[in-house]
Amino acid sequence: MADTQTVETKPDKQPKSVRVVLLALMITMMLAMLDNMIVGTAMPTIVGELGGLEHLSWVVTAYTLATAAATPIWGKLGDMFGRKATFMTSIVIFLIGSALSGMAQNMGELIGFRAVQGLGAGGLMVGVMAIIGDLIPPRERGKYQGMMAGVMALAMIGGPLVGGTITDNWGWRWSFYINLPLGVFALGLISVVLHLPKKRSKAGIDYLGVVLLTVGITSIVLVTTWGGTQYAWTSARIMELIGIGVASLIGFVFWQTKAREPVVPLHIFRSRNFTLMSIIGFITGFVMFGATLFLPLYQQSVQGASATNSGLLLLPMLGAMLVTSMVAGRVTTNTGKYKVFPVVGSALMIVGLYLLSTMDTGTSRLMSGVFMAVVGLGMGCLMQITMLVAQNSVEMRDMGVASSSTTLFRTLGSSFGVAIMGALFNNRVQDVMSARAGALGSKITEKSAQLDAKSLEKLPAVAREAYQHAVSAGTHTAFLLGSIVAVGALIAAVFVTEVALRGAGPAAPKPGEGEAAPAPVVEAV
């Protein structure tokens, strides 16, 4: 009896504190998502003080590169050495990078410190998803999808507003310093309340795998960032990067079959559901970040909306995404069924993107809002379900790798989406400007096809009207491509097999109440 009493008492620690842990995880997730949006708003002020306009793009690129390259590594380290310590380390590195970025005295320092910040950021989202995967069985996890979708929506809507307010009132350095109190608060909560098993792997780290994967991902991100902007797609530099990237990734895949402790164990891709969810995640990232880039541009340039409230322009899409994600999570928890959501979500995404592609200079804000809502409904069915099914498709020992791989595919999808849709948009805008405004049109868009509100106001009426038609044509091409790419997600969703979620069943134990939970509190740290 005494033994039974001890077993029951230990697991009770976690249910009492799980909401506090989730609060800390949501704060950390918010830090990861808000950063680029807040910093993006502050960039004009930063350049004005530090100079170095020619290196401006590297402030974002350095962060993105470091995040993408570090993401799979953090996942593997969590599986090897314990989720809690690894996650807290990533938060500390992110906060150090934030503090150093706020103290930067020139553009070179800022770029370097942003890379440090990105290294930490690579572990934030992965850590959140993997710890939730440890604490909460898949059957119960749907309840918390709405919370994660809400954080995402809040970050996208509030990021530009918060960034503008901080920069105007406190100065641009506080766009980095603001991370510190939030991060320290989350770190304290996690340190005190989170209880996970201690892990210590005797296997060494796969250094060659880390190097090959880092070089491959870095090359891909640079190709998608530079292609069609700083360098022509057919230029020698882009061809070199493609060659290096392909060679590194082929070498990485080969080495993973030989390594004792591979960074990304290839056996996880033997699960059909995991592979399909990786494909759907890539396509969702491709579509989502393309949409969030071009929709505000269309509404500001064509519909005359204020740039100050650019985050609010996405409210129909993000609100629909939030509601659908909550409904999908609740239904998944109650029924254990999930295949319907990837299928319906992909179909809605195709329809919504096609509707967005039909917008022109006469489309009302109400109509464009309806079109965005359709896309949001589709994304809400996909955003968290992909992670849920991916985690359910692997063993608990591979939870971190599964989370990081799914996150990485979504990140790479967003890089490709922004690059390819951006290239098509720019080319279309320049063609239409040349056709409607002649030499003046070509000159206006020679350096950039994306004009800000001030530049637009200075244009002659004829050129302004031509630019509005050009942006409409550009968004038509970009969203039509997105709709075609989204068909791939629908095809993948059709082949998903509905495997019972761990913890499913009418008497499924709550997290921490039995073996359905993945034993997160057997040994408190």
N, C-alpha and C positions, 0 to 999 in steps of 0.2 A: 504493500500500500504506500509505503514511504517513497519507493522508487517511482510509482505512478504519479504521486503528488508532485515530485520534482520535475518530471517530464511535462506535466500540465502547466506548472508555474512559469517555466522558462519561456515557452512560446508566447505566453500572455503579454510579455514585454512589448512585442512588436505591434499588435493591434492597437494598443493604447497610444502608441507614438507614431503610427503610420501616417496620420494626417499631418503631423508636424514635419515628418520627413518629406512628405509630398510638397508641403509649403516650401521647404528649402530647395527641393528639386525644381519646382516651378520658378523660383527666383533665379536659380542658376540658368535654367532654360531661357528665361527672359534676358539675362545678360548676354547670352550667346546670340540671340536673335536681334536684340536692340542695337548692338554695337555698330554695325555697318550703317544702319539707318540714321542713327544719331550723328555719327561721324560724317556721313555724306552731306548732311545739312550744314555742318560746320566747315566743310572743305574750302569754300571761297574765303572765309575769314582766315583760315590756317595759311592758305597760300599768300594772302595779303600780308601776313606778319612774317612768315618764314621764307617766302620767296620759293624759287625752285618749281615754277609752273610746269616745266618740261618733265618733271618727275612725279607729277600729281597722280597719275594712274597707278604708280607703284605703291602708294599709300594703301590702296584697296587691294592691289594684286598681291603684295607681300603677305597680307593677312589671309587672303583666300588661299594662296599657295600653301602656306604653313598649316592652315586648318585642314585642307584636303589631304596633304601628305601625312599629317599626324593622326588623322581619324582612325585608320585601321590599326595603327600601332598602339594607341590607347586602349582599344578594344581588346587586343591580345594581352597587353600588360595586366588589364583587369582580370582576365581569365587566369593568368599565371600567378599573380601576386596578391590578389584580393581586390574587390571592387572599391571598397571604402577608401583605402589608402591611395589607390591610383586616382580616384575621382578627386579627392582632396588635393592631391599634388597638382592636378590639372587646374583646379581653381586657383591655387597659389600662384602658379606660373602665369595664368591669365591676369591676375591682379597685379603681379609685378610688371608685366608688359603694359598694363593700363597706366600704372603710376609713372613708369619711365616715359611712355608716350606723352603723358601730360606735361612732363618736364623737358621734352625735346627742344633743342635750341636751333635746329636747322632741319631741312627736309631729309637729309641723309640719316640723321639720328631717328627721326620719326618713322621712316621706312623700316629701319632695323628693329626698333622697339615694337612696331606693329607686327613684325614677323614673330617676335617673342610672344606677343599677345595671341597671335594666331595659333602658335604651338599649344598653348593652354586651351584655347577655344575648341581645338580638335577633340579634346577629351570631355568637354562640358555636355554636349548633346548626347554623345555615346554613353557617358556615365549615367545621365538621367534615364535613358531608355533601358540600359542594362540593369540598373538598380531596381527600376520598376518591374523589370522582368524577373528579378530575384525575389522581390517582396510579394508580388501579387500574381496568382495563377492566371493564365490567359483567359479563362472563363470569367473571372472577376475584373480583368483589366479593362474591359470595355467601359465600365463605369467612369473611368478616369480619362477617357479619350476627350470628352468635352472640355475638361480642365486644360489639357495640352493644346487643343485647338483654340481655346479661349486665349491662352498665353500668346499663341502665334498671331491671332487676329489683333490682340491688343498691341503687340510689338509693331506690326505693320501699320496700324492706324496711328498709334501714338508716337512711333519713332521720329518721324519728321517734325511733329509738333513739339516734342520734348527737346529734340536737337536744336530747333530754332529758338525756343525759349531759353535754354541753357546758354547758348552762344550769345544771344542778345543781352542777357542780364548778368551772367557770371563770367563770360569769356570762353573761348573754344577749349581751353585746357580742362575745363570742368566736364566736357563731353567724355573725357577719359576718367577723370577723378570720380565721377558719379558712380562708377562701377565698384569703387572701394568699399563704401559703407554697406552696400547691398551684398557684395561678395563676402565680406567679413561676417555679416549676419548669417548668411546661408552656411558658411564654413563652420560657425559656432554651433548652429543647430545640428548639422550633420555629425559633427564631432561628438556631441553629447547624446543624441537620440538614436542615430542609426546603428543597428547591431547586425553584423554580417559575420559569416564564418571566416576565421583566419585561414589564409592560403599561403603556401610557400612552395613554388615549383623548383625542383632540382634541375630541370632542363635549362640550358642556356638560351639566351636571346638569339634569334635568327638574324644576325647583323647583315649578312649578304641579302637576305630577303627584304629587310628594311631599306637598304640602299637601292636595290633594284625597283622596289615599289615606289619609293620617294622620287627617284629619277623619272620613272614612267608617268606618275601622276603630275609631277611638276611640268613635264614636257606637254602633256595634254592640256593642262590649264593654261599654259603660256600660248599654245597654238590657238585655243578658243578666245583668249584675251587679246592677243596681238593680230590675229588673222583678220584681214580686211580693214584694219584701222592703222596701226603703226607700220605693218608690213602687208604687202599684197599676198593673197592666198597662195600664189604660185612662186613667191620669192624664195631665194635660197635659204634664208633664215627659217622660214616656216617649214620648208621641206626637210631641213636638218633636224628641227625639233620633232617633226612627225617620225622621221627615221629613228631618232634616239628613243622616242617614246614607245614606238612599236617594238623595237629590239629589247628594250628594258622590260616591258610587260611580258613578252614571250619568254625571256630569260627568267623572269620572276615565276611565271606559271610552271616552267620546267623545274626550277629549283624547289618549289613548294612540294613537289612529289618526292624530293630527296631529303629535305631538311628534317631534323629530329623533332623540332618544335616550330612548325611553319607559322608565319605571321597570319596567313589566311589559309587554314586547312581546307583543301579542295573538296574534302568529303562532304562539306555542308552543301555543296552544289549538287550532290547526288539526290537531294530532296527536290522533287519537281516543284513543290510549292515555294520553297525558298528561292529557287532560280526565277520562277515566274514573278514573285514579289519584287525581286531585284530589278527585273525588266519594267514592271509597273511603276516602281519607285523612280527609276531613271526617267521615264516618260512624264510622270507627274511633276518632277523637278523641272524638266525641259519646258513644260507648258506653263507651270505656275509662275516661274520667275520671268518668263517672257511676257506673260500677261501683266504682272505687276510693274514691268518696265514701260510697256507701251500704252496701257490704259490711261495713266495720269497724263502722259504726253499728248494723247489724243484729246482728252477732255480740256486740257489747258490751251492747246494750240487751236483746236477746231471749235470746241464748245465754249471757250472763253472763261473757263473756271479759274479760280485763284490758285496759284502755286503754293501759297501759304498753307492751305488746307489739303494738300495733295494726298495725305493719308486717308482723309475722310472720303475721298473720291472712290476708294476701293471698298467702302462700307457694304454695298449690296453683295459683293462677292464674298467678303470675309464674314459678314453676318450669316449668309446662307451656309457657308462652310462650317461655321460654329454650330449652328442648329442641327445640320445633318450629321455632323460628327457625334454630337450628343445622342441623337436618336439612334444612330448606327451602333454606338457603344452600348446603349441600354438594351437594344434588341439582341445584340450579340451575347451580352451577359445573361439575359433571360432565357434565350433559346439555344445558345451554343452554335447557332448557324451564322455563317458569315459570307459564303460565296456570292450571295445575291448583291452584296455591296460593291465589290470590285466590278462586277458586270454592269450593274445599273450606273455606278459612278463613272465608268469609262464611257458608256453611251451618252450620259448627260454632258460629259466633258466635250465629246465630239460635237454634239448639237450646239452647246453653248459657244464653243470656239467658232463654229461655222456662222452662227448668228452674229458674233462680234465682227467677223470678216465682211459682213454686209453693211456695216456702218459707213456713212458718208457724211458730207458737210451738212446735210439736212436732218441727221438723226438727233432726236431729242434726248435730253439727259435721262428722262424717265425710261425711254426705250433702251438706251444703253445700259441703264441700271438693271433692267429686267434681264438683258442678255448676260450681264456679269453675274447675276444671281443664279442663272442656270449653270454657269461654269462653277460657281461656288458650291452648288448642290453636289455636283460631280466630284469636286475635290474633297468635300467633306466625307464622302463615302470611301475615299481612297487614302487620305493622309495617314491616319493612325492604324487602319486595318492592315496596311502593308507591313508595318512593323510588328503588329500583333501576330499575324500569320507567319511571318519570317521567324520570329522568336519561338513560336510553337512548333516549328519544323526542325529544330535542332535540339541536341541534348543540352542539359543545364551547363555543362562544362564549356560549351561553345557560345554561351549567351552573349558575352562581350563581343566576340568576333562577328556573330550574326547581326548584332545591333550596329556595329561600326561599318560592316559591309553594306547594310541597307542604307545607312546614312551617307556613306561614300557614293553609292550609286545615285542617290538623289542629288548630292552635291555636284557630281560630274554631269548629271542631266541638266542641272541649272546652268552650268558653265556652257555646255553645248547649246542650250536653248537661247541664252542671251547672245551668244556669238553668231549662231546661224540665223536666227530671226532678226538680229540686229543688222547683219550683213544684207539680208534681203530688203529690210526696211530702208536702210541707207541708199542702196542702189535704186530702189523704186522712187524714193523722194527726189534724188538727184535727176533721174530721168524726167519725172513730171515737172520739176522746176525748170529744167532746160526747155521742155516742150511748151510750157505756159508763159514763162518769163524770159526766155532767151538767155543771152549772155549774163544778164543781171541775176537771173535765177541760178545759173551755174556758179557764179561768183559767191552768192549768198551761202550756198550749201557746200562750197568747196572744201572747207575745213571740217565742218560738222553738219550732219543732217538734222541734229536736234538743237533747236534754238530755244533759249530761255525767254521768259515773258518780256524782259526789257529789250532784248534784241528784236523781238517780234513787233513791239510797239514802234520801233524806229523805222521799220520797213515802209516803203511806199504802198498805197492801198492795193495796187495791182500785184505787187510781189507778195503782200500778206495773203491775199486771196489765193494766189497760186500755191503758197506754202500750205494753206489749209487743205486744198485739194491734194497736194503731194503727201501730206501726213495721212489723210484718209486712204489714199492708194497704198501707202507703205504699211499701214496697220491691216488693211485688207490682205495683203500678201503674207504678212507675218502670221496673222491668226488663221488664215487658210492652211498654211503649212502646219501650224499647231494642231488643227483639226485632223489633218492627214496623219500626223505622227501619233495622235491619240488613238487611232484605229489599232495600232500595235498593242496598246494597253488592253483594249477590248478583246482582241484575239488571245492575249495571254490570260486574261481573266476567265475566259470560257474554259480553259484547260486546267484551272485550279481545282484540286480535289478537296472536298470538305472533310478534313480530318478532325476528329473530336478534340476540342480544346482541353488542355490539362486542367483538371479541377472541375470538369463538367460533370453534370449529373444532378438529379433533383436534390440530393443531400450533400452537394458539394461543400466541403468545409470552407470557411472564410479564411483569408490569409492568416497564418499563424495558428490555425485550429486543428491541424492534422497534416497528413503526408501530402495533401494536395498542394500545399504551399511548399516552395522549394527550400525548406529548411534554412531560412535566413538567420535564425537566432539560436542555432544549436550552441554556438559559442560566441558570447558577446565580446566585441572588440572594445 
